[in-house]
Amino acid sequence: RKNTKRVPSFRKLLRTSQIKLDNKLKNKQYKQKSAAKKYRKEQKKLREAVRDAVSRKPFPLEECKKKKVARKWEEKEEEDALPLDMMDEDDLKLMEDLAQKASFLTRDLSSNEPVHVKKRKHESVIEKYEKVPRRLQTEPEKELIHLLPIKDKSGIIPQTVEKPVLNVAHDEEEDTEDMEEAEDFNEEPLPVLTPEEMAAQRRQKLQERKMHIASLASAILSEPDSNIKKLKELRAMLMEQDPNVAVIVRKLVMVSLMEIFKDIAPSYKIRPLTEAEKAAKVKKETQKLREFEEGLVSQYKFYLENLEQTIKDWKQRKLKKSNVISLKAYKGLAEIAVKCLCELLVALPHFNFHNNIIVLIVPLMNDPSKMISELCVEAVKKLFKQDKLGYASLGVVKVISGLVRGRNYDVRPEVLKVFLHLRIKEVELQKDSEDVAPKKKFMTYKEKRKNLSRMQRKWKKAEEKLERELLEAEASESKEKKLKLHTETLNIVFVTYFRILKKAQKSPLLPAVLEGLAKFAHLINVEFFDDLLIVLHSLIASGDLSYRENLHCVLSAFHILSGQGDVLNIDPMKFYTHLYKTLFSLHAGGTNEDIEIVLQCLDVMFAKRRKQVSQQRALAFLKRLSILALHVLPNSSVGILATNRVFMQTFPRMDLLLDNESQGSGVYLPELDEPEHCNAQNTALWELHLLQRHYHPTVQKFASHLIAGAPTEGSGALPLDLSQRSATELFEIYCMKGMTFNPPVASVTPRRKDTFSQMDSFVDEELNKQLQQHLSETVTHKPLDFAKHLKESSLA
């Protein structure tokens, strides 16, 4: 019958209940215990049997042969036993044969029962005890060592040797003597080194370690295939035990290994070989490559484990048993380990264990140590910026989302701000798709049958097969696959944002959430627009947000409406009013970074929605921005005037504010917070005349340009370097963060000072003569005699 029992699959093993596995383990352990117990019993019986045989001293086998077989026993143990003369010849022969065997020696010779017979119930215990010979207790029982038995013509003879008894007292005396000698040796004074000698010795050791590290690293980099085993030797130096150089050596080895792995790691992920691939015969080159890849992956894994353990030891403030490195030094080691992990995260996003590195790095972004947190944040930003495909970005976003949710939204805002560096823009998608090979459209079977002959179909089939293989060899990612990855990444980002908006509105993460929504709002699904705008307006109306957060709310709302929200019939008048009302709340000092957000809001609110903006609203904003330009720093004034230029070129009849005559009824109300009802058409831009006298030359150019009506040609037009830049770009260009003036101030040539002589300052002739006489006299220094002066003073 065929055996139909199959090996259980991995999924079936996963579904096996824990109780069943525990029962199997218990049964296995019980069987092992039973087997061990049975073995101990057998050994005990054997030792007892041998001991009895030696103590009873049986007759030699030669004498047994000479004795008569039909000997009668004088004492009968049992009534059923028969005398020898009444036994048959076969029974006598059997007894003779038993006498020649070794098992016969181990039996009780006074009994004629079989060897393996069980104890009978009616057997007397006292009689059995009396048959055992007595032993004198005067001498201690000697322990025997059982040797291999000897076999001769007569049979098997067991061999034993007495176990030698050690003289404990003598050994103790020797131990004490050894201890005393060791103490005497320890008492010898070690050579005392001066600090200079200790420093020189440390430098020498450190130089030796450096040379060893350099030789190993150069050997590995020169021939990685043949010297891959030296990675293990180099990695063993991470456990340096010399306390004088342990910290520096471990840091050097960490950095050296990181650079080596960056250089020798292949540009693909190494997968484990299957059983069939291992069993198959391959070429020597292939086998050598496999050994290299296997050794590289294993050493890379051990290296990452060492880095992880270093960080964990530092976090848990746990020292090793050797106590070679102090806790303070462990912090430096942990920082180097984090730097190495960050470098590998950015440099090897395609290689093995990249997800493990992500799981290590992302929680450290929220570390209390500012240095470690900044290192990890910068590494994640770099990874997002250089990740074109989106695999690594998706992995990082998943871990960050889980971290934020697991910590109950109690994380640093920098953790969420890294989302702003994701490469998920339409422009970048188009730019990336230029390098992607277009998807080849192959003919269907019906088209081939209709348009091609049999031979042509055969050639076409071979051609299509070759093209498919070439596409696979290029490993080019299709645009659809990339869009799918980006969509999944954005879904996780938006889920994180919406959770915070719903559950943690007073969290310090809210500014980062609003900033992220402002950037990715054009990619949000249209179904969420209404609810999201309501939430943003409620946040502004609550009054709990800072000025910057309010600006982000306004920017997010208009990004939503400028993208897919064009199809929605929504009038965001409340957001226009809020921005108009809060323009004068901007900081006019050095921390005017909020003006950049205001310029972005104005660009989205007016330049991209020009058809939905009324003339009254545009005039009100133009007048208020001109007033604001008088109070801020030069770079902010340039940005605001550039925005005013866009206003005057985009909306008609903005030149009303360049005329002194009022248009229509009413008086301009600058304190009114409603842009539609402040009568801005009845005022003038007199602020431009003041800005023409500004100390910054670029502000003067913009003011003169606006007074001329913002022409695109002619004498009043701006130069190309100013007219072709946006307001935010001009704000960044003329920024004064570096404490430099742009454009640089022209150097002024210093005036030549008149020559001044010392003697011309003295006008009086008599004074000049006395001074000349004093300078011409030679000063003679006489020795001072204090004793003489003391005598003269005493006599006086």
PETADA-V405643 format. One record per helix or strand of 2 or more residues. SS is the DSSP state (A for helix, B for strand). FROM is the first residue (numbers start at 1). TO is the last residue. If there is no record, write none. Layout:
ss={SS SS}
from={FROM FROM}
to={TO TO}
This chain:
ss={A A A A A A A B B B B A A A A A A A A A A A A A A A A A A A A A A A A A A A A A A A A A}
from={10 18 61 84 89 102 125 144 150 156 160 168 195 230 246 275 284 327 354 370 391 413 426 445 454 479 510 526 547 564 573 594 610 615 634 654 680 687 697 720 727 759 765 786}
to={15 56 66 86 99 105 131 146 151 157 162 186 222 239 264 279 315 347 364 386 406 421 433 451 474 503 523 542 562 567 585 607 612 629 650 658 682 691 707 723 733 761 776 795}
